[in-house]
């Protein structure tokens, strides 16, 4: 009786280890697939946009181009900016 019980416990332990290893492997493959799709999408977007990622220049507006009707005042509760 002891040998049958130990055999069944060993079989249950090995089955648990096998199922856990299979789950871990499938999870690893899923993560690898998702990462490869993301990398492929990034590469494809780089190729389709011309391949050079230059920064877009941003310039502050000069005083002449700013609107003159902007009013700023403080009503005692906070600063109000009326554009």
DOZAVEX-609780 format. One record per atom (N, C-alpha, C): residue number from 1; z, y, x; atom name. Coordinates in steps of 0.02 Angstrom, whole numbers, plus 50000, padded with zeros to 5 digits. Layout:
BEGIN
ZARO|NUM|Z|Y|X|CA
...
! end
This chain:
BEGIN
ZARO|1|50000|49940|50041|N
ZARO|1|50000|50000|50000|CA
ZARO|1|50000|50063|50043|C
ZARO|2|50036|50059|50100|N
ZARO|2|50038|50118|50143|CA
ZARO|2|49971|50130|50175|C
ZARO|3|49935|50079|50192|N
ZARO|3|49870|50089|50225|CA
ZARO|3|49819|50117|50175|C
ZARO|4|49823|50097|50112|N
ZARO|4|49777|50124|50062|CA
ZARO|4|49793|50198|50050|C
ZARO|5|49858|50215|50046|N
ZARO|5|49878|50284|50035|CA
ZARO|5|49857|50328|50094|C
ZARO|6|49869|50305|50154|N
ZARO|6|49850|50344|50213|CA
ZARO|6|49774|50350|50218|C
ZARO|7|49738|50297|50199|N
ZARO|7|49665|50300|50199|CA
ZARO|7|49640|50353|50149|C
ZARO|8|49669|50353|50089|N
ZARO|8|49648|50402|50038|CA
ZARO|8|49667|50473|50058|C
ZARO|9|49725|50482|50088|N
ZARO|9|49744|50549|50111|CA
ZARO|9|49698|50573|50168|C
ZARO|10|49681|50527|50212|N
ZARO|10|49634|50544|50266|CA
ZARO|10|49566|50562|50238|C
ZARO|11|49543|50523|50189|N
ZARO|11|49479|50536|50157|CA
ZARO|11|49480|50603|50120|C
ZARO|12|49535|50618|50086|N
ZARO|12|49541|50682|50052|CA
ZARO|12|49542|50740|50102|C
ZARO|13|49576|50732|50157|N
ZARO|13|49577|50785|50209|CA
ZARO|13|49509|50797|50239|C
ZARO|14|49475|50742|50255|N
ZARO|14|49407|50749|50283|CA
ZARO|14|49359|50780|50233|C
ZARO|15|49366|50762|50170|N
ZARO|15|49324|50792|50118|CA
ZARO|15|49337|50867|50112|C
ZARO|16|49401|50886|50114|N
ZARO|16|49418|50957|50112|CA
ZARO|16|49389|50995|50171|C
ZARO|17|49395|50966|50230|N
ZARO|17|49367|50998|50290|CA
ZARO|17|49291|51005|50284|C
ZARO|18|49259|50953|50259|N
ZARO|18|49185|50955|50252|CA
ZARO|18|49164|51007|50202|C
ZARO|19|49198|51011|50145|N
ZARO|19|49181|51061|50094|CA
ZARO|19|49193|51132|50120|C
ZARO|20|49248|51141|50156|N
ZARO|20|49263|51207|50186|CA
ZARO|20|49210|51226|50237|C
ZARO|21|49190|51180|50279|N
ZARO|21|49139|51194|50329|CA
ZARO|21|49072|51210|50296|C
ZARO|22|49055|51174|50244|N
ZARO|22|48992|51187|50208|CA
ZARO|22|48993|51256|50175|C
ZARO|23|49051|51274|50145|N
ZARO|23|49057|51340|50113|CA
ZARO|23|49051|51395|50166|C
ZARO|24|49084|51386|50222|N
ZARO|24|49082|51437|50275|CA
ZARO|24|49011|51445|50303|C
ZARO|25|48976|51389|50311|N
ZARO|25|48908|51392|50337|CA
ZARO|25|48862|51427|50287|C
ZARO|26|48869|51412|50222|N
ZARO|26|48826|51444|50173|CA
ZARO|26|48842|51518|50167|C
ZARO|27|48906|51536|50173|N
ZARO|27|48924|51607|50172|CA
ZARO|27|48895|51643|50233|C
ZARO|28|48897|51611|50291|N
ZARO|28|48868|51641|50351|CA
ZARO|28|48793|51650|50345|C
ZARO|29|48759|51601|50315|N
ZARO|29|48687|51608|50305|CA
ZARO|29|48671|51664|50255|C
ZARO|30|48712|51671|50203|N
ZARO|30|48700|51725|50155|CA
ZARO|30|48709|51793|50188|C
ZARO|31|48761|51801|50228|N
ZARO|31|48772|51865|50262|CA
ZARO|31|48716|51879|50312|C
ZARO|32|48694|51828|50348|N
ZARO|32|48638|51837|50395|CA
ZARO|32|48574|51856|50359|C
ZARO|33|48563|51827|50300|N
ZARO|33|48504|51845|50261|CA
ZARO|33|48506|51916|50237|C
ZARO|34|48564|51938|50213|N
ZARO|34|48570|52007|50189|CA
ZARO|34|48561|52056|50246|C
ZARO|35|48590|52042|50304|N
ZARO|35|48583|52087|50362|CA
ZARO|35|48511|52089|50386|C
ZARO|36|48477|52032|50385|N
ZARO|36|48407|52032|50407|CA
ZARO|36|48362|52071|50359|C
ZARO|37|48376|52067|50295|N
ZARO|37|48336|52106|50246|CA
ZARO|37|48349|52180|50257|C
ZARO|38|48411|52200|50269|N
ZARO|38|48426|52270|50281|CA
ZARO|38|48392|52295|50345|C
ZARO|39|48394|52255|50397|N
ZARO|39|48361|52275|50460|CA
ZARO|39|48286|52280|50451|C
ZARO|40|48257|52233|50414|N
ZARO|40|48185|52235|50400|CA
ZARO|40|48167|52298|50360|C
ZARO|41|48209|52315|50311|N
ZARO|41|48196|52376|50272|CA
ZARO|41|48201|52439|50313|C
ZARO|42|48248|52441|50359|N
ZARO|42|48254|52499|50403|CA
ZARO|42|48194|52504|50449|C
ZARO|43|48173|52448|50476|N
ZARO|43|48115|52448|50520|CA
ZARO|43|48052|52469|50482|C
ZARO|44|48044|52443|50421|N
ZARO|44|47985|52459|50382|CA
ZARO|44|47984|52533|50363|C
ZARO|45|48042|52561|50345|N
ZARO|45|48043|52632|50328|CA
ZARO|45|48028|52675|50389|C
ZARO|46|48049|52653|50448|N
ZARO|46|48034|52690|50509|CA
ZARO|46|47960|52688|50524|C
ZARO|47|47929|52630|50514|N
ZARO|47|47858|52623|50527|CA
ZARO|47|47817|52663|50478|C
ZARO|48|47836|52663|50414|N
ZARO|48|47798|52698|50363|CA
ZARO|48|47804|52773|50368|C
ZARO|49|47859|52798|50396|N
ZARO|49|47867|52871|50402|CA
ZARO|49|47839|52899|50466|C
ZARO|50|47809|52858|50507|N
ZARO|50|47778|52883|50567|CA
ZARO|50|47816|52865|50630|C
ZARO|51|47875|52841|50624|N
ZARO|51|47911|52816|50682|CA
ZARO|51|47953|52866|50720|C
ZARO|52|47945|52931|50707|N
ZARO|52|47985|52980|50743|CA
ZARO|52|48033|53013|50695|C
ZARO|53|48096|53008|50711|N
ZARO|53|48148|53037|50668|CA
ZARO|53|48170|53102|50699|C
ZARO|54|48132|53154|50686|N
ZARO|54|48150|53220|50713|CA
ZARO|54|48198|53254|50665|C
ZARO|55|48247|53291|50691|N
ZARO|55|48292|53327|50646|CA
ZARO|55|48256|53385|50612|C
ZARO|56|48277|53399|50552|N
ZARO|56|48248|53454|50514|CA
ZARO|56|48286|53518|50533|C
ZARO|57|48249|53569|50552|N
ZARO|57|48280|53632|50572|CA
ZARO|57|48303|53670|50511|C
ZARO|58|48363|53696|50515|N
ZARO|58|48391|53737|50461|CA
ZARO|58|48407|53805|50489|C
ZARO|59|48383|53857|50456|N
ZARO|59|48394|53925|50479|CA
ZARO|59|48436|53962|50428|C
ZARO|60|48482|54003|50452|N
ZARO|60|48520|54045|50407|CA
ZARO|60|48476|54102|50383|C
ZARO|61|48487|54123|50321|N
ZARO|61|48448|54178|50295|CA
ZARO|61|48470|54243|50328|C
ZARO|62|48422|54286|50341|N
ZARO|62|48439|54350|50371|CA
ZARO|62|48468|54396|50317|C
ZARO|63|48497|54451|50338|N
ZARO|63|48527|54498|50291|CA
ZARO|63|48476|54526|50241|C
ZARO|64|48414|54534|50264|N
ZARO|64|48363|54563|50221|CA
ZARO|64|48343|54516|50164|C
ZARO|65|48347|54451|50176|N
ZARO|65|48326|54404|50124|CA
ZARO|65|48383|54384|50077|C
ZARO|66|48445|54403|50094|N
ZARO|66|48500|54386|50049|CA
ZARO|66|48498|54430|49987|C
ZARO|67|48524|54402|49933|N
ZARO|67|48526|54439|49871|CA
ZARO|67|48579|54494|49875|C
ZARO|68|48561|54553|49850|N
ZARO|68|48608|54609|49852|CA
ZARO|68|48655|54609|49792|C
ZARO|69|48642|54568|49742|N
ZARO|69|48683|54569|49682|CA
ZARO|69|48742|54520|49687|C
ZARO|70|48757|54494|49746|N
ZARO|70|48813|54449|49754|CA
ZARO|70|48877|54490|49760|C
ZARO|71|48926|54475|49718|N
ZARO|71|48989|54513|49719|CA
ZARO|71|49046|54465|49736|C
ZARO|72|49092|54488|49777|N
ZARO|72|49151|54449|49796|CA
ZARO|72|49212|54492|49783|C
ZARO|73|49260|54466|49745|N
ZARO|73|49322|54502|49733|CA
ZARO|73|49379|54454|49723|C
ZARO|74|49439|54480|49729|N
ZARO|74|49499|54440|49722|CA
ZARO|74|49537|54465|49660|C
ZARO|75|49549|54421|49612|N
ZARO|75|49583|54441|49550|CA
ZARO|75|49658|54427|49552|C
ZARO|76|49685|54409|49609|N
ZARO|76|49755|54394|49616|CA
ZARO|76|49770|54320|49610|C
ZARO|77|49724|54281|49580|N
ZARO|77|49732|54208|49575|CA
ZARO|77|49688|54171|49624|C
ZARO|78|49640|54205|49652|N
ZARO|78|49594|54174|49699|CA
ZARO|78|49534|54217|49709|C
ZARO|79|49494|54200|49757|N
ZARO|79|49434|54238|49772|CA
ZARO|79|49378|54215|49726|C
ZARO|80|49343|54263|49696|N
ZARO|80|49287|54249|49651|CA
ZARO|80|49223|54271|49685|C
ZARO|81|49175|54227|49688|N
ZARO|81|49110|54243|49716|CA
ZARO|81|49059|54237|49660|C
ZARO|82|49031|54294|49641|N
ZARO|82|48982|54297|49587|CA
ZARO|82|48913|54303|49617|C
ZARO|83|48872|54252|49608|N
ZARO|83|48806|54253|49637|CA
ZARO|83|48755|54271|49586|C
! end
